[in-house]
Amino acid sequence: MQDQLTDPKRAVAEIGEKLNRFLRSSRYAQKRAEIEGIVEFSRTTAEERLAGILAHARDRVPRYRALQDRAALTLGDFPLTLKADLRDRFTDSISRDETGRMEPGHYFIHETSGSTGQPVRLLTTAETGGLSSLVIAERLNRYLELPDTGTELNLGLQYEGTPLVEAGYLPRPYVRCNLRGFDPSSPRIAQTYAATVGAFPVDRIVGTSSRLVGLARYCLERGVELQPKAVVASYEHLPEEGRRLIEAAFGRSVTTVYVTSETGPAAWECRRGSLHFQDDFVTPELLPYQGDPALRSITLTALLSRAMPVLRYVTGDLCAPATDCGCGLPGTAVHSLVGRSKATLVGTDGSVYSPYALLAALSNAGLPDFQVLQEQPGDLQLIVPEPTAEVRRCVEAIDDDLAAYFADGRGLRLRLSAADTFVLSGRGKRNPVVQRLDVAPGAVEGTGYLRSGVRSPAYTGPVPRRPSVP
């Protein structure tokens, strides 16, 4: 690690040569052929895979033993799977034959980050566990017209011990530089950014939305000009102003990828802004959500991994209804993600509210980077990296709107937090809403507060703009 930090250019060059050798190897040719064989989207294959995984689960998974007397099955015959089911029914969710043996293959345990609750363990095999991720990544590479090999900055959720520079072999050999979120209070992280960002050309930048915003701000403030061919965001809510800041910094539009730890990459964003689900690797169900015609609950069924089938998994994410995008990309399309069903705010009198109108108001006011923290009913703390005078005026205006909307003794009030440090999960994920109250079960109010005509002044902080974003 220290050698890589001392001379990152040399580390990148050495790993690049290693990848060039791999690019000429028979193993690479074999794996590429495997990916190429299923990279084309196929609606027929989607139907066959769904029928196959349902029959397999019925016949081999103890949890679905009650369905074994049914000859024909539809997806709706299977119960919904909650995160608690994956945690509490781990053993009887594992596929076994009539002798009790598990599926053949090289097994590994994958544990989710637990950013919205307790972590969950999943069992998969090396043979199928990563294949769908590789194929979907290759589809995205083609769409973005990326080179066959290159260099990337990876600002994803890193495991402890991840090297600064490493080889990413598939689906395309890339030198990967792994960065954590920029934290000027951490000398080690500041030193890493100073040594690596701008030290070598970058073909693509990938990472969580908040870390991409942090990198964009870092580059704009220091005049570091990166010219990636693609910028890909995932795992977190991306405020619209954060998107604009990233695009201003890197001169490229942001492509969001919708990923869950339980089912892997499930959808990615076209140039018209719609998310297209990869229906031949994951079956999406967009179920009605609490009677709100504008919302759907995303439920996913993974179609490849048979070691521990994940069927009808309720992601907790909400989206708009399916749409006919018209861009030409296949797959079920939705115009936008709305947020998470468990992301709630508690009013002064204990009423429960959806946070997404407030998040939209903050984004529309021009705040590129923020987090809402609640520790007391009715009191919302807004965490921002820099509480400038412009930010304070925006917060005061939005709080005035909240006060005007809600009656006395009800609703929510917004104030700047005394802290300027975001609340992260154990793996470094940042959720837009952190709720530390015990929220009583029940319907989230379909409130319209602040949805239209926000009077808040636009944030006018310095954001240099580049003339064109392809």
Steps between C-alpha positions, in 0.01 A plus 500: 500500500776744597696426180189561293436831676863610461497441124143446374597552135745212522243278672244576229753426226608169658145375545413622151774278356372209706152555356640519147647154549166376633328651198706267278440188713279201423320546834389849401383373162300226673332733749427759232338232285280404796391863543454557127278192480231659717564872470218565252166575667243224443137512609465128424798421721345710777183290492696173493723604790204610711316172442819309578580679826139462624498126429842463659393686816183293528690172469821576690450775758348395836336840551269431203414141592129585520503567124641162399162349413441766231593405145484853355612809685488872443710757678197611703474151656816570700494715813670837513849494651591766755848573632396330825418182304849488353647545846271277704443222243853474366534123547172394341553740209801300376442269205542126571439173314304205635805380697549839663802595290541860387548607139843419351744788471744724684299671773553833666307708754405855405396735781305818428609834646201522736459870432124494567502240778684182592735345240376196307703200387447347157644177363605480137746322275789642304358336185179706500534764771696751296399409145192720480698794643770454236251477214304807611828689545600404146166620364559832670858517369370458147229759547755750631745407220789442740836366381582130541758579765581812700514664842228584751456682828285282724323684783279209596444330834842351572582203719770540763841422356408592142821616327521849359577373148393158377407308189136470394499205261142463377291579307780719360851528643528837675750643746293594803598775742293459818422820688292554810282808541706817524545609862730801548517423873670168427868557410522153347205553265613853411846365417351226283288746300793739454720217369249333267225734376627655179824296503393285202230498231164350599261326262212457741401606850265278700374518857232589746317822425624690804863406438474612139367836619795523739748421224336757271527768767863402567589537130312827450653665807855401401475541126562128437364412157408137440355404165327164546302339221228401750384572856286234670318549833336234715371392843380841622248772424654762268354851544448678169735780597760240594461356151557842348809557713651166390426577136654845533818352647550219252325618185298179478142410580451266797362151442335349806493126561235351729659231718386303802739288705245218496446477122796686349479756216139517388458808277690787345415840367459596136577844359136598540525440873292180525624195688481182291482174695701208365200269486694195381714501816256641754120505483355828630153526650375854551236449767246763616620689805248593769237609253712779351453490119829684449713247687609140448695271732790330323506122552773296329561134416857403410503249214846340501618407847347168608704433814270727701227633269386854581137515389267800520738700717338820629783749455338782696560731204221699341468614140260651251277261300646327193523715190556467128834680482535491123881512506539159341655321799322179605372412845234632735554875529411743779547872476639551849581353837317677779683363801463241774180396673679484836635853467247686713474817705310531827301814573472680831178315584634161388349502150716331236592679176678415179831691468514525123326833453748650745798337326373635167463848651858490630628383164290756309636771727841406363668314788725243330601304808292445814351252744190523723538360853212460746550428869192675645136512375442800277866605500703446182872566497653584162865396470701681232877508446515882503227706678554816295276806516323385180428161654364665814263717296375193308436309822319792661276541193409131489433501874266797448315294235469209745369733772245645259383156388463328838271607782643581843610191690516288185737424218869562458758773539842519336823635644868477422680236702783597728701217341650512152577127484264269313366183663627194313431128517771254599607471135490874439161531333319828555121499504318829436283451811625361832213421734595430863148484638294184538242556228168337576373265225231638277445691180728781401291809444469590133561864572549763235694745713756705311433309178420811301596863503796485735580859589854423613776706337731311271840409637757723332824352625791480254456213254718544188323385184642341190336587172373159388391170650455222242 
